[in-house]
Amino acid sequence: MQTDFIIELLHQVKEFENSDACKPNSTVDDFRVWMNDKKYSDESPTKLFKNEKHQVSFTENEICKQVLLLGRYSKLLIRKGLGDFPELANEEFTYLYRLKDEPFLTKIQLIEKNGHEKQTGTQIIKRLLEAGFLEEENDLDDKRSKRLNLTKKGEEIFHASVSDVNLTSKILSGKLDKDEKNELLRILKKLNEFHSHIYAYYKSADINMIVKISG
């Protein structure tokens, strides 16, 4: 085995030890996961396409990569943050909090406001109903629809989980300063407004049609 390899490996171990990923009880598997994450983060998503002689946009592909990574990190963190509320850890809390803000939404309204497919949203609502956090009643104008609201138990778990949700949100914001957070929020709102419009009016369109609309 080459000495340079061992030296490089020791440098990587040292970098791992100085990272936030390293804990007092870290294992070889933790080091391996960190190495994989580091490699993925360091690689440009356009590298593969360039090697295969495809023309791609570096900026848009980087945005895509960062959004996907952030989505994965946020899901893991939310599960940790809501560890004391396992019934809410798989996106149920977003439904509970939405209904607290906007009571008596129909099922389809609640699902659409959370940006889910009907099947996914229906399963989340079903779990919340079975847990006793939501109650449903017939819509006065449309007997085929059901309107949802928090039960007393739902109200209680909302208030009990607020501090944990706030703490998780704070960690998700990372080490951005106040101005950076406000600027990020502005950009994310603008991006979500675009995708919300696509979701609401062009959900069934194919990708080529969406490209034309977004252009």
N, C-alpha and C positions, 0 to 999 in steps of 0.2 A: 504493500500500500504506500502511495506517495506521501511524503511529509507535507507537501503543500495542501493536500486534501484534508489532512488532520488539522492543520492550522486554520484552514477555511471553516471546517466544522466547528472548531473551538470559537471562532469569531461569531458564527451563527448562534451557538449556545449562549455566548455572552450577550448578544443582542436580545435573545429571548429572555434572559434573566433580567434585563433592564426594561423589558416591555411590561405593559399592564396585564398581558396574558399569563405571566409567570406568577404562580402562587407558591406558598411554602411547601405545599404537598404536590406540586406539579410532577407529572410522570413523563415518560418517553412519548406516550401517546399525545399528551398535551403539546409537547415540542413538535411532534409530527404535524398535528393540526395547525399549529402556528405557522410552520414552514409552508404548508399548503396554502393557507390564507394569504401569507406574505407573497408567495409566488403569483397567486391569482391577482392580488391587488397591484403588484408591480407590472404585470403584463398588460399591454394595451390590447383591447378587444379587436383592434384593426390589424394586428400583426398576422394572424392566420389568413385573413382575407388578402393582405398584401402578398404574402408568400404564394397564394394561389392566383395572384394577378387579378384580383377583383378590386374595383374602385369603391371605396366606402368613405364616409365622413367620420373623421377622427372624433370631432366634438360630439356629434349625436350618439356615436357608439359608446363614448366614455360616459355620457349622461345615462344611457341605458344600463351600462354596467353598474354605475354608482347607485342608481335607483333600485336595481335588483338586489345589490348587496345590502343597502339600507333596509329594504323590506325584510330580508332574512334576519338581519341583526335585530330589528325592532320586534319581530315575532318572538325571538328567543328571550329578549329582555322583558317583553310584556308577560310571558309565562313566568319568568322569575319574579317580576314585580307584583303579579297577582297570585303568588304562590299560596296565600291564605284564602284565596277565592277561586278555587279550581273550576267552579261552574262558570266563571266569566273569562277564563284565560284564553279561549279560542275564538276571540272576536265577539263573544256574547256581550262583553261590557260596552262595546260601541252601540249595540242595539238598546241596551238598558239606558245608557246615557242619552241617546237620541230621543227616546220616549220621555225621559225626564224633561228634556228641553221642549219637545213637541208632543204632548199627550194625544191619544186617540187617533193615531195614524192607522191607515189600513195596512194590512200585511204587505201588499205590494208597494205601498208608499215607503214603508220602513225599509224594505229590501232595497229599493232603488236609491234611497238616500244614503245607504251604506255601500252602494256600488257593487252589489253581489248579483250573481245569477240567481234566478228564481229558486232552483233546487237547493243551492247552498243556503240562501236566506231562510227558506222554509224550514230546513233542518235546525238552524240556529234558533228560530222562533219556537219550534217544537221543544227544544231542550229547555228554553227559558220558561215555557208554559208548564212543562213537567216538573221543573224545579220550584214552581209556585211563585216565580218572580213577575209573571205577566198574567193578565186576565184578558179575555176577549168578549166582545159583545157584538150583536148584529148592527150593521150600519143602517141608520134610519132611512137613508135615501136609496140604498142598494142592498136588498136583502141577501144578495149573493156574497157580499163582502163582510169581513169582520174587522172591527176596530180594536186596537190594543192599548192597554194602559198598564202602569205599574200597580202591583198589589201592595199591600202593607209590607209584606216580606220583601218585595222588590225595592220599595222605598228604603227599607232598613239596610239592605245590602248595598244600595247606591251610596248612602251616607257613610257606611262603614268602609267602603272601598275608595272613597275620594282621596284620602291622603296617600294611599299606595299608588293610585293612578297619577297623582300629581308628582310623586317622587319619580316614577317611571318616565313621565314626560320630561322632567328636568334632566334625567340622565340621557334620554334620547337626543336632547339638544346639544349634548357634548360640551365642549369648552368654548363654544362661540360666545362672543361678547354681545351686549345688548343690541348694538347696531347690526351686527352680523345676523342675529336671530331675526330681527325685523326685516332685513333684506331677504333672508332665506324664506321667511313666511310670505313675503310679497310675491316672490318668484313661484313658490309652491302653489299659492292660491291661483296665480295666473295659469300655471300648468294644469292644475286640477279643473279650472273652469273650462279649459279646452276639452279635456277628456270627459268631463261631465256632460258637455254638449254632445260629443260623439256617442256617449253611452245612452243618452236620453233619446236621440233622434236617428242614430245610424248604427244601432246595436247589431242589426242583422246584415249590415253592409260588409262586403269583402274588403280585404286590405288595400286593393288598388283603388276602390272607391273612396276609402278613408284618406288615402294619400292625396287624391284630387281635392277633397274637401279641405284638408289641412293646408294645401298649397295656396 
